[in-house]
Structures are given as structure tokens and as C-alpha cells.
Amino acid sequence: MKKLISMVLTVVMLLSVSFAFKATMVTDVGGIGDKSFNDGTWQGVLRARDELGIEIEVLVSKEQTDYLPNLTSAANNSDVVIAVGFMMTDVLFNVAPQFPDIKFIGIDIEPSPGQIIPSNVACYVFNEHEASFAAGYLAASTTKTGKVGFVGGVAVPAVTKFEAGYLAGVKVYNEIHNDNVQVLSGYANTFNDPALGKNMALTQMEQGADIIFHAAGPTGNGVISAAHEKGASLLGLPSNAPLEKIIDKYYEVGKNYFAIGVDVDQDHMAPGYVLTSAMKRVDTAAFEGIRSALSARTFSSGLQRLGLKDDGASITPMKYTRSMVPLRFFAEIEYLNYLIKQGELEVPSEPSKIGAFEVPKITFPF
């Protein structure tokens, strides 16, 4: 009997080892704790651990030269590797073919023209402009100065699409409401300089912008800091004032400074001073990519694009600031999102196309 139990335990142990599945995430240079893109992806990996029962690990890239050794190390010790960020594209496409039995998930990684995605790589990209469209419309409906701002990190497609959607949202608002809200735009040319982001935001505020959307990774954390600092000063409140007091003073003063977050829900970073965040659901992409990699039958290599209709892009529920915006604008945004999902409103994905963007005739059913 003891021998039989021993044999059963041995078989169970062997089966558990043989079915062990490990996912390793390789971060971009922002690393874990960026409160943005890397953190959002990591949340999807954590969800996979909890719901799928897999092992997980993270390798942090402190600089771009870490991509190659990190991806190689991850491939040698994992069943699926999650590569985070467009800057990893070339290295990922070079490393993946060397490990044909390993699945790779590229988050926000899209091939350049003529570049072929290896057969063991699934790349998840997003319609960022569909999320930032709502953010732009919301900013235009909330501004008290008639000017809003945009601070970008590096002018790559993942960022310029955010700018394009934001500009389009403002333009549609102006057309529908016969207004002339203006947008101030600037690029920091880096994702890792919060001090520069703050200075750029303060400059735009001095030029009249009271709401600034950032698509700049950790650089954008400085934009949120600027909104918090300027907003608290304007309202005459300490930096740690409770949300209820911020809301009361907002209605008393009649204005405030707001930031708009990006990639993940950043509203909590400065409650009452972050109007909303334009999210691309990198957490969903990471989880779905890992789940598909668990079975060769469900893994789909190539390019996977997520937008509004896939729940891959949206603004936040605005937990802290919803009461500061008239309800009619939420209804308008909901209807405009419906038109986008139905293909009746096509949001430009490039800032250069905003000038030629013709706003269709829109009549709200309410």
C-alpha cells in the first residue's frame, strides 16, 4: 500500500512538473512602477497567474541594450515571453526565430513596412486614437479657458495616434457645439523625464491651457504633478486635501487644472486633478496572449488589433471627477463611441490628417 501511494505521488509530481507553464515579461525601459505601460501589462500577467495557475517572472530593462539579453534569458527559461513596447520590435523579431518552440507576445509592437512577423510571435496593437477621441471631446467640453494641451513623449505611431484622436475629439466638439477650443501640442522626445514633462505642462498652462493630455510614459507623470500643483494652488487647497473638498472648491471657484492620463487608469495618481485617462487595455492583451499560448491550437500569430469594439481602448469611469462634468456630455460621448464602433465615425489616426478630417453630420437621439 505504501509503495502504491509512493508511486501515485511520484506520478502526480511528474505530471505537475510536465504541465508547469511559465510566462516571463520583459519590460521596456520604464520598468515596473512606471504607473503606466509596463505596470498595465504586468497586471495582465498577474491576472494570468491567478486565473490560469501559471508561473510568472519579470525581467526589467533599464536601457535598450538590455532587450537582447533579457529576451534571450526569458526564452531559455519560459514557455511564453511577453515583450513590452515598440522599441523592442527589431530585437524581438530577431530573437524569436531562434526559439521556434517558444511563444512570444509583443505588446504595442507592430512591424514596419516589409517586416515579417515570425510565426511564433503574436503582436497586439491598439486603436489609441479611439480612446483619445473621447478624451479630447471631454476636454473640450470641460475647459474653462478655451485652450487644452497635449504633451507627447517620442513621436512614434503609438503616441501620435493618441494625439490624432485627441485633436479629432476637440474638432468634433467644436463642430457640434459651434465652439473654437484650441489645442497646444508639444513633444518631449523622451519617455523618462518627469521634470521635463512638468515644465512643458506648466508652459502650456501659462499659455492658457487648463487641461493637458499626456502620452509620454513616466515623462507624463510630470504633467500630472503640474496639474496637481497648479490646481491645488488655484483652489487654495493643500496638496493632500480630500476629494470632497476639491469638488466643493471646484464648484465655488468655477475652474481647475486637470491632467489626462494615458495607457492605464492614472486617475488615482492625483484624485480630483486627473480628469480621466485614455486607456489601451494592455492588461487584456497580455492576459489573452498568455491564455492563447497555453494551447498550440488557440495561439494565433501575427497582428492583433484591439479597439473600442474589442474593449481594447476606452477612457476611465472617472471615479473622482465624474461629478465635475455635466451628464449630457457623457451621453454625447457614449453615442459618438457607438458611431465609431459602427464605422459611421472614422477617427483619423495621424495628426497630419486632422486638417482634412470632415466631421460628418451628427444628430444626437436625445
N, C-alpha and C positions, 0 to 999 in steps of 0.2 A: 504494500500500500504506500509506504514512504517512497519507494522507488518510483511508483506511478505518479505521485504528487510532484516529485522532483522533476520527472520528465515533462509533466504538464507545465510546471513553472518555467522550465528551460525553453519550451516551445513558445510560451507567452512572451518571454523576454526576447527571444529571437524575432518573433513577429513584430513586437513593438519597435525593435531596432530597425527592422527591414522596412517598416512603414513610416519611420520618422521622416518628417518633411521640414526642411529648414529654408526660411526666406531671409535674405540679407539685404538691407537697404544701404546704398552708398549715397551719402548726402552731397549736395552742392556745397560751395564754399561758405554759405551762411551757417551751415551746421544745425544740429538740434538746439533749440532755444531761440531760433530766429523769429518766432511768433508769426511765421508766415509760411512760405512754400515747403520748407523741409519739415516743419512741425506738422503741417497739414497732412503730408504724405505719411509721416510716422504714425499719425492717428489711424490711418487705414491699415498699416502694418499691425498695430496693436489690436485693432478690431479682428484682423485675421487670426492673430494668436488666440484671442478669447473665443471666437466663434468657430474656428476651424481646427483648433488644437495643435497648431504648428509651433515649431521653434523659430525664434527670430533673433536677429542681430543687426546692429547698425555700425557702419564704418564711416567716420567723419572725414570729409575732405577739407583741409584747412586752406589749400590752394589748388590750382588747376593741375599741377604736377602730381597731385595725389590720386587723380582719377584712374590712371592706368594701374598702379599697384593695388588700389582698393578694389577695382572691378575684378582684377585677376585673382586676388585673395578671396574675394566673395565667391567667385565662380568655382574655385578649388574646394570650397567648404560648404556649398549650398545647393539646393535644388532649384531655386529661383532667385534671381538678383534683380533688385529694383534700383534703377539708375535715375537720379533726380536732377532735372534741369537741362535746358537746351545746350549749355556749354559742354556737356558730356557727350554730345551726339557722335562726333567723329571717333572718339576713343571707344565708345560702346560698340559702334559698328565694326571696329577693328578687332575688339576683344571677343565679341560673341561668336564669330565663326570658329574660333579656336576651341570652343567648348560646345559642340553641337548637341550634346545631351542635356545641357543646362538651359532653362528658360530665362529670358531676360525681359523685364518690364521697363520701358522708358517712359518716364513721367515728364510731359511737356517737351518731348523730343520728336522732332519732325525732320524727315530727310530733306536735304537741299535738292534742287532740280538735278535729275540724273543720278542721284544717290539711291542705292537699293537697300532696303531694309532686310537684314539677314533673316532666314527662315525661322530662327528660334527667338526672334525679338517681336514683341508687341509694343507699339508706341501709342501712348494716349496723349492726345492734344485736345484743346478746348476752344469753344467759341467765346473767347473772353469778351468780345465786343457785345455779345448778347446780355451779359451780366452788367457791363459798364454802361450800357444804354439806359437801363433803369436807374443807375446811379446818377447819370447825367441829367435825366429828366427830373429826378428827385432834387438834385442840387439846384437846378434852375427854378423849381417850384418853391424852394425854401430860402434862397438867398435874399437878403435884405438890401444888398448893395448893387445888385445887377451885374456882379462880377464873381466868377468862380475860377478855381485854378486846377492845374494838373502838374504833378511832378513825376517824371519817369526816371527809371534807373538807366539802363542801357537801351538804346533804340533798336531792339530786336523785335520780331513779329509778336512774341508773347506779350510784349509791353505796348507796342504801337497799336495792337488790336484793342487793348484796353482804352487807349487814348481815342481811337476812332469811334468806338461805341459811346464813350462819354460825350464827345463832340456831337455825335448824332442825336443823343438824348436831349442835349441842350437845344439843338436846332429844331427838333420836333416840338419841344415845349414852346419855343419862340413862335413857331408857325401856328400851333393850335391856339395859343393864348395871346397872339399878336404882341409879343414882348421882344426885347432885344438884349437878353442876358449874354454877356461876353465871357470868353474863356481865355485865361492866361496860361500858357504852357511852357514848360522847361524841362531839360534833361540833365541829370547829374552825371551821366556817363559812368556810373558805378552803382553797385548794389550794396556796398558795405561802408557807407559813410553817413551815419545818422546826423552828425553835426552839419554836414553839407545840406542834407535834406531839410533840416530845421531852418538853416539860413535861407534856403530857396523859398521855403514856405513863408517865412517872415517877410521876405522881399515882396512876394505876391500879395500878402496881406497889406503891406504898406501901399501897394498899388490899387487896393480896393477889394481884393478877393476876400470873402468871408467863409467860403467853403472850398477846401482843396482836396482833391482826389490824388492819392499816390499809387503808383505801380512801380515800386522801387525796392522791394525787399527790405532788408534792415535799414537801408538809407531812408526809406519811408517812415521808419519809426520816429525819425526826427520831425516829420510832418505832423504826426500825431502829437508829439511833445509840444510843438509850436501851437497847435490848436488848443491844447490843454492850458498852456501858459497864457496865451492871449485871451482865451475865453474866460478863464477864472479872473483875470485882471479886469476885463470888460464888465463882468457881472459883479465885481467887487467881493469875490469869494476866496477863501483859502483853497489851495490845490487839493485838499482832501475833503472838501465839502460833500455832504451826502447828496445823492441823486435828487431827492425830493426838493432840496434847497436849490439845486441847479435849475430844475424845471420851473420852480416858482419865480426865481430871478429872471429866467429867460422870458417869461410872460410879462414880468414887471418892466424889464429893460426893453424888450421887443426885438432883441437880436442876440447873436452869439457867434463865436468862431467854431467851425466844425472841420474835422478831417473826415475823409472817406477811406476806409481800409481796403485791403486787396488780398486776393488769393484765398484766405481763410477768414473766419469771423474774428475781426480785430476790435469789435465794438467794446469789449471788456477792457481794452488797454487804457481807455480814458472815458469811462461811462459818462454820458451827457455831452461829451465833446467829439465823439466819433459818430457821425450821423448814421452811417451804415457801412457795409463792406461789400465790395463786388467780388464774389467768390467763384472760383473754379474748383470743382469738387475733386481735388487731388486725392483726398481720402477715399472717395468712392472708387476712383481709378485704381489706386493701389490695392484696395481690397478685392475688386473684381478681377484685376490682373493676377493676383495670387491665387484666387479661387479657380480661375480658368487653368492655371498652370498645374494645379493638383492632378489634373487628368489630361492625358495627351489628346483625348477625344474632344475636349472642350476648349483647348488652347487655340486661340486664333491670332496668328502672327500678322504683321502689317500695321496699318494705321487705323486707329480707332478714334473717332472724333465725337466729343461729348458737348452738347449744348443745352439750351433751355428745355427742349422737349425730352431730353435724356436725364434731366435733373443733374446735369453736369455744370450748369452755370446759373447763378442767381445772386440776388442781394440778400442780406440777412433779414431776420424777422424784426430787427430794430428793437430789441428788448428794452433799451434805455432811452431811446429818443422818439419812439413812435408817437407819443402824446404831443410832440412838438410840431407835428406835421398834420395839416388838415386832412380829414379822412377822404375827401374827394380825390386827392392826388394818388392815394393808394389804389382807389378804384380805377383811375385812369391808367396807372402803371400795369395793373392786372389785365386790363383789356388790351393794352399795347403788347404785353407779353403774349397774350393769346394770338394776336395778329402775327407776331414773329413766329410762333410755333406752327401756325397755319401757312406760313410762307407768304402772307399778304403784306408784310412789312419786312423788307430786307435791309438789315443794318450794315452799313459799309464796314469793312474790316481793315481799311487803310485810311490814315488821316488825309492822304492826298486826294481821296475820293469824296471828301465831305463837301467840297465846293460844288461838285456836280450832283450831289445827292438831292433828289427831288422828293420832298415829303408828300406821300400820297394823301388823297382826301380822306380824312379820318373823322367819323362821327361817332361819338360815344353813345351807347344804347341806354343812357340814363340821364 
